[in-house]
Every structure is written in structure tokens, then in C-alpha cells.
Amino acid sequence: MSDALLARELVRTLGARRVLDGVSLTAAPGHRIGLIGENGAGKSTLLRLLAGLDEPDSGTVVRPADLGFLHQETPFAGDTTVGGVLDDALREARTDLAELDRLTRALAAAPDDAALLEAYGARLDRAQQRDSWDAGRRAEIVLDRLGLGGVPHGRALASLSGGQRGRLALAALLIRQPAALLLDEPTNHLDDAAAAFVEERLRAMAGAVVVASHDRAFLDAVCTDLIDLDPAVDGPVRYGGGYGAYLAGKHAERERWERRHAEEQEELGELRRAVAVTSRQVAPDGLRRDNEKMGYGHRAGRVQQQISRRVRNAARRLAELEREQIPAPPPPLRFRPRTLVTAAAGAGEATATADAGDDEAVLLSLRDVRVPGRLSIDRLDVAPGERLLVTGPNGAGKSTLLAVLAGRLEAEGAVRRRRGLTVGLLAQDSVFERPDRTVRETYERALGRERAESVPLLSLGLIGRRDLDQRVGELSAGQRRRLALALLVADPPGVLLLDEPTNHLSPRLADELEEALGAGGPGGPGGIGGIVVASHDRWLRSRWQGRRLHLP
């Protein structure tokens, strides 16, 4: 099993928090294991340990020499060009071919050289495993299917969108074809066609794949096994099959945990009562009646000894059970904001780069807006109470549109906002200026103490209690995204713009966010703010009943 991934009893503590506690994993070639769990459950941490980018506090990892790892944050510097990333992805295949060419020439001069023959055979095997002869054509196919075929190779990564950078990093791994793959949220920036292509490629891989993902359709289509890193009574649970099988198993596992905890608590209660009652019985003069006092020592000695023995046995069992008792199942996070948007102020007033004849009842409007090479839109109005879903393939301009609506990107044409309108944007990348501050401090400083106290962070269901005093820089990418969302909904804007909002959310939280967005209906009553969502999420899009804007 030289190409297998093996982890044994991994323990990793970050800050004051133990993120992984005795996690083991075996991923043999041909197996595709999905990691599931809430943000902060340790999915990304486990992948970094498997990749060798981080070391466990205890435990061991055995990994193949040829291992590829897709980070949530791209590993390339901003000034690296697209061509530079592709050259790196093709380097091994080109080295294989160049070395085979050199060895062929050397063997022509010395055909009986055993060392040369051995080296040639080893290199040939490696080239065949990597399909090195087809690497150039494979690169063209992968780039095209991931929506990057038209991106100039001389373009710097810093000039690409977050989605383009993520897809380029994924493309580089699919071009390389390493013996084993570790993928952290690979579908976050993929449209339907690109996701189907990646699923097909992963199913065809001969090596081991370990993937952390919240994409329910992807997990069901790709994975042979799922490992749930959320707290469980006996540690992480491995489920055979895809996401559908996991759902049934997860529900049953939770019920077993709740039942075991309830039965144990009932036994603890009985033992405590037994110890308390029998302790009183062995106390001096505890149960003597008046007519027994003269003969107590003669008749009650054996009874006292029996009761004392029962007390000791019950106390011993009670101490053992209290020391090793099953913890109560932790309550799951539940996203329950008071509101996502507020009533828009300033009716009838607008800041305008638009014609005076435009409808002043709208919150936001665009007319003949152009961002060269990125966005072209003739007309768009966002009315009070509107729920608008923006769809389209990668590169169509969805993120650019939200940035223009938010006022973060200058554009040609007319952009009009109602006067006094507040606009909040949840971007795809959540960056905080002070990563050294705790979650609690960041929340209070951003909102002000009074607002933070009136809307406690825990009440939003996006951050768990154990993470309040964790430094922001120590949070996972998903936790940082949820903190950014919490800051928006704690002080709701007049218009909320959400760029791929379900990325990094657990399936349950994604469902609850969709419910809060009004995905199942046209939105709230007139007079409240608007919500604009850009999303590739296949589940969200299948349930959306409000207005849609498709960017070709």
C-alpha cells in the first residue's frame, strides 16, 4: 500500500483548543474519502497534517511520495503568472519526457549498461503512471473545462478573481495527476459544468483521494466513504457510501448517543440517591428504633456491615461513572438571525449618476454599466423586498456585479442608490485587519459594545461558544466567513449582497441560511431591504423561487 494514506491517533492543538483528538484514517488507492463536519471541526487541519504542511502533537502519518494538495488559500504568490502555475504543473511530465529522451540516447551508446536500463524502466513506469506524453493536451482540456481557457498566460494571479485563482490551483493538480490527492473545498468556485468535469476526473483516479467539502451533490457523486469529524460519543465516525447514506447513518448515530447519555444519567441519579440513603443508614443511631436500642450491638452489627458494603459498592460505581460518563451531545449551531436586512431609509431620494426619469422607488439601479472585460449589463433594478439570485458560468461577472452594487468597484455607466441606503457585501474572501484579536473582540469592536450586547454573537448560531476567545487568525476559512456573515446580519444593511454565501457552511446551516434568505418564496413585504445572492450552489438554485438574473 505504498500509495495509501495512513494516519494513526492524530492529536493537534491550536491555541488553547484541541482541534483533533485521536483521529485515525486509512485511504487506500481507489478510495475517495469525504470529510464532513462543522467549521472548526478539524477538516482543514487534518488535511494539512496528511499533507505534511503541519505536524501533529502526537500520532503518525504515512503518505505517498507523490501527493497533491489543494488549499483553500492559493499557495502561489500574487505576482506569479498563469503561465508560471502551468509550467509548475507540467514540470514533472516534461522532466519525465526529457529524462526518457536522455536515457534513450545513452542506451543507444551503451545498450548493455544495467544501471541505464534500470533507470530507463523506472522513469518509463513513472511517465506511464502520470500519462506524461498527454500532459500538454490534458492541460488544454482541463483549463477549458474549468472556464480558464481564455485567460492569458501572462496575467498575474493578483489580477484574477478569487474564483479564478481557486480553479487555477485545482486545474494544476488535475494536470499533474499525482498518486494521491488532498482537496479542501474543491467545488467552491465551480459552475455546474466544471463540477461535473471534476467529479468525472476524480472518479477515474486510481489513487487515494481525501476531500473536505460541504457540497452535498459533490459528496454523493464522488465519495466511496465519509468521515464525520463532528463530536461523537466514540470519536469520528466513518460511513460507507455517499452523502445519502451518511444522512441516515448520522441521524441514527445521534439517536444512539442521546439514548446512551439519557440511560447513563438515569443510572447516575439512582446511584446518587442510593448512596445518600444508605449513607444515612450506616450513620450512628441512623435507623434505630427505641425498642432496639438495648440490643442494637448484638442484632444490628451484621446489618450495618451489609449496608456499609452496599454504600462502598455504590460509591465506587458512582465515582467510576462520573469519571467516565458519556458527555451530552453538543447542541448543533442553528442560524436564527432576527433579520437579514432593514427597512430602507430615504424613500424618494437617491444619489444619482442616472437620469432623473428613473424610478425612484428602487433601492439600487444600474443603466448601461460596463467593466471592461468583466461585466456588461444594460439595466438592473433592485426593489424593496426583492430577493434576486444571480447565476451564470465562471467569469460571467457575478462577483464583479456585486462589487459594483456595493460601491467597491468603479464602472462605466450609471449607478444609482437611494440616499442613505446602507449596503453590505459578503465577499468570497473574508479578510480581517487584526488577526491577532479574538473573535469576541473583533465582533465588539466592529459593532460597538452597545450593539454587540443587544445582538450577542452566540445568538446568531454562526460561531460556537468554544471559539469566542480564539484568535481570528487561528480560525478556519469557513469560520472566518461565518464571522463576516455574523457582522453583517448583526447590524443589517438596507441591501445585503452575498457572494457564494453557502460556501464553507455545513449542510444544515446552508439550509437555514436559505430559509432566512427567503429562497423558498419571492421575499418579504414591500418597504424592507433587498437581498442579492450570487451562487453556484446547485441545491440553493433548485429551491429558489424569487427573481433570477442569468449572466451569460
MOBELFEN-V901708 format. One record per residue. PHI is phi in whole degrees, 0 to 359 (NA if undefined). PSI is psi in degrees with one decimal (* if undefined). Layout:
phi->{PHI	PHI}
psi->{PSI	PSI}
This chain:
phi->{NA	295	261	273	256	231	234	230	49	284	236	216	247	242	67	261	247	276	278	239	226	77	273	238	203	232	236	275	306	91	263	237	258	262	259	238	163	298	301	94	287	113	297	294	299	297	297	294	293	297	282	86	276	216	251	287	292	204	104	226	227	244	227	295	294	261	231	247	226	263	280	289	260	298	278	266	291	296	272	292	271	302	298	295	296	293	300	295	292	266	302	295	296	294	296	304	292	294	290	298	296	295	294	298	295	295	291	297	276	221	294	258	288	296	295	295	298	294	295	296	297	295	293	296	299	295	296	292	298	273	53	297	294	260	297	297	293	299	299	297	295	298	299	295	288	265	76	243	299	267	280	300	291	274	283	283	298	298	271	271	289	301	295	295	296	296	290	293	296	293	301	300	289	294	289	295	56	292	291	215	233	242	233	251	52	290	261	303	242	253	277	301	295	293	297	297	296	295	301	297	296	292	296	274	291	277	274	281	229	236	227	261	204	255	281	296	295	296	300	291	279	249	279	267	212	232	245	266	268	295	306	219	299	246	90	306	250	257	245	279	99	269	293	298	294	298	302	294	293	297	298	294	296	297	297	298	299	298	292	298	295	296	296	291	295	296	295	300	298	295	294	297	293	296	296	296	292	290	297	294	291	268	291	306	61	301	232	284	268	302	283	256	297	292	251	299	296	283	262	261	301	295	297	298	295	297	295	299	296	297	298	297	296	294	295	296	296	297	297	296	291	293	287	243	294	289	292	292	303	294	295	290	297	229	280	222	289	294	199	264	220	256	298	286	273	72	302	86	245	208	276	227	239	250	289	297	281	292	294	276	281	283	276	225	215	235	225	50	272	224	239	310	79	229	204	216	218	281	206	207	237	244	265	303	81	283	237	242	255	257	236	145	291	301	87	287	112	297	295	297	300	296	295	293	299	281	81	265	221	286	218	285	103	252	238	236	231	301	299	82	289	261	234	246	237	264	280	290	254	258	240	244	294	240	294	280	280	284	300	299	295	298	296	292	290	289	264	91	301	297	292	297	284	284	235	302	303	297	292	277	75	257	233	278	301	293	261	300	258	276	292	300	294	265	286	289	301	293	294	297	295	290	294	298	294	299	296	288	279	288	228	299	278	287	227	251	248	236	259	51	292	273	301	76	269	296	306	292	294	297	299	289	295	301	297	294	289	80	298	272	204	282	114	278	289	300	101	267	289	249	229	238	239	251	205	261	301	294	291	300	294	290	259	291	242	278	286	233	231	257	262	288}
psi->{48.0	-24.9	12.7	155.3	125.6	125.3	137.7	120.5	52.4	130.6	130.9	125.8	129.7	118.4	-128.2	5.8	131.2	108.4	-43.2	135.7	86.1	41.7	131.9	150.9	138.4	122.4	100.9	158.9	137.4	-11.4	138.4	105.1	126.8	136.7	125.4	146.4	162.3	160.4	130.9	-3.1	-16.0	13.6	-53.4	-37.5	-44.4	-42.4	-39.6	-37.2	-42.1	-35.4	-16.9	10.4	-10.8	153.8	139.0	155.0	-33.2	162.5	171.9	153.9	131.4	125.8	154.2	152.2	-34.4	91.9	133.5	142.3	122.7	112.3	160.2	-35.7	131.0	137.3	-2.0	145.9	155.7	-28.2	-0.5	139.6	163.3	-42.1	-34.8	-39.9	-42.6	-39.2	-40.2	-39.4	-31.4	-4.9	-46.0	-42.4	-42.4	-37.0	-41.8	-49.7	-40.5	-39.8	-38.1	-39.8	-43.2	-44.8	-34.2	-44.4	-40.0	-39.4	-30.0	-33.4	-28.0	73.7	-16.8	7.5	110.3	-39.1	-41.3	-41.2	-41.4	-43.2	-39.2	-43.8	-42.3	-43.7	-37.3	-42.2	-44.2	-42.0	-37.8	-40.1	-38.5	-7.1	49.9	-31.5	-26.2	8.0	-40.9	-46.1	-38.2	-39.1	-43.6	-42.6	-47.4	-46.1	-43.3	-45.0	-22.0	11.6	24.3	6.8	-30.1	2.3	123.6	138.5	-18.8	-0.6	135.5	148.0	-31.7	-22.5	-5.3	157.3	164.6	-39.3	-40.7	-40.7	-41.2	-41.5	-33.5	-40.3	-39.9	-42.0	-40.8	-38.4	-41.2	-30.7	-42.6	-41.2	61.2	168.8	-27.1	149.9	137.6	123.6	127.2	106.8	60.8	-21.1	6.5	-30.8	24.9	137.8	-178.6	-46.2	-42.1	-40.2	-42.9	-38.4	-45.5	-41.8	-42.3	-43.7	-42.5	-39.2	-26.9	-7.6	138.0	-24.6	-178.0	144.9	130.5	124.2	132.2	124.3	148.5	1.6	105.6	-42.2	-40.3	-47.1	-39.8	-33.5	-26.0	-41.6	140.8	-22.1	153.6	137.9	121.9	115.4	-1.4	155.5	135.3	157.4	-34.8	24.6	-175.1	138.9	134.5	128.6	134.0	141.4	-172.5	-159.1	-35.6	-43.2	-36.7	-42.3	-45.8	-43.3	-38.5	-43.1	-43.4	-39.4	-41.6	-42.1	-41.1	-43.4	-48.1	-39.5	-44.7	-41.2	-43.8	-43.4	-39.6	-38.9	-36.0	-42.6	-40.4	-42.4	-42.9	-40.9	-41.4	-40.6	-40.6	-42.9	-41.9	-44.4	-50.1	-27.0	-39.0	-31.7	-31.5	-1.8	150.0	131.1	18.8	-49.3	19.8	135.9	160.5	-40.7	-2.6	-6.7	-37.2	-34.4	21.6	-46.9	-31.1	-41.4	-27.3	-3.5	-47.7	-36.1	-43.4	-40.9	-41.3	-43.6	-41.1	-40.7	-41.4	-39.7	-46.9	-44.3	-44.5	-40.6	-39.0	-46.0	-38.9	-45.1	-41.4	-44.1	-38.6	-33.2	-35.6	18.8	150.0	126.8	156.7	141.0	127.8	140.1	134.4	152.2	139.1	116.1	110.3	71.1	152.0	-42.9	155.6	-28.1	154.2	170.0	131.9	130.9	169.3	39.9	134.8	-5.2	148.3	146.6	135.2	133.5	19.8	171.6	149.6	-22.4	-4.6	155.3	118.0	-1.9	-17.0	157.7	-46.4	142.7	146.1	139.8	122.1	49.8	134.5	132.8	105.0	127.4	-2.8	-33.5	138.3	115.9	127.8	-44.5	136.5	129.6	137.8	113.3	161.6	135.5	2.4	143.3	109.9	127.5	124.0	122.8	173.3	161.9	167.3	138.1	-1.7	-20.7	19.0	-49.8	-36.4	-42.0	-45.7	-38.2	-37.4	-45.6	-34.5	-10.2	16.0	-6.5	126.7	143.6	155.0	149.3	-165.8	125.0	122.5	132.3	140.4	137.1	135.8	0.1	131.4	137.3	127.0	137.4	124.7	102.4	169.2	-30.7	122.6	110.0	132.3	136.6	-30.9	81.3	-12.7	-15.1	153.3	167.4	-44.1	-45.9	-42.0	-43.6	-47.2	-40.8	-35.9	-37.6	-22.6	147.2	-42.5	-46.1	-40.1	-34.0	-33.2	-26.5	81.0	139.5	-40.9	-27.6	-18.0	-16.6	17.4	-23.9	133.5	159.2	-38.0	-15.8	-2.5	-37.8	15.7	142.5	143.0	-36.7	-16.0	-4.3	154.2	165.6	-38.6	-40.1	-39.4	-38.9	-39.4	-33.9	-41.3	-40.5	-40.5	-40.7	-33.2	-46.9	-15.3	-28.8	77.2	137.6	175.0	-32.6	129.1	125.0	124.0	118.8	108.2	60.4	-24.1	-4.4	134.2	-1.5	144.7	157.5	-39.9	-44.2	-34.4	-42.4	-41.8	-35.0	-43.7	-39.7	-42.9	-32.2	-17.6	32.1	-24.4	4.2	-179.4	-2.0	-177.3	-174.8	160.7	149.2	-18.8	173.1	178.7	160.1	130.6	125.0	130.0	125.9	144.8	-5.5	113.8	-35.1	-46.5	-45.6	-32.1	-22.3	-12.2	128.5	0.6	-163.7	149.9	147.1	118.1	124.6	119.4	*}
